Amino acid sequence: MTAAEHEAHIKRLGEKMELHHAVYVHTGCFAARGSADGYRLLMEAAITQRTPAHVKQLEIERGLS
């Protein structure tokens, strides 16, 4: 998977997390909350899989380095 594909994957996971969290907030459905938490964990895991070179590139793009 290329860096761009990996970032798109992280973005999709984040969007799914936000959607399920919005359902939870609106309905109080704990299954939606569980799904939101699951997508958050998957997104966090994907973020930790970024290569050091890609992290450095992201820092430079965002003016953090």
C-alpha positions, 0 to 999 in steps of 0.5 A: 500500500502506498503512503497515499493509499494508507492515508486514504484508509486512515481517513475512511476509518475516521469517517466511519468512526464519526458516522457511528459516533453521530448515530450513538449521539442521536439514538443512544444506541450502544452498538453504534458506540461500540462500532465507533470505538472499534473504528477508532482503534483501527484508525489508531492502529493504522496511524502507528503503521506509518513509516518514519519517512512518511511521518517526517513528510507529514510533519514538514507539510504541516510546519511541525518540523 
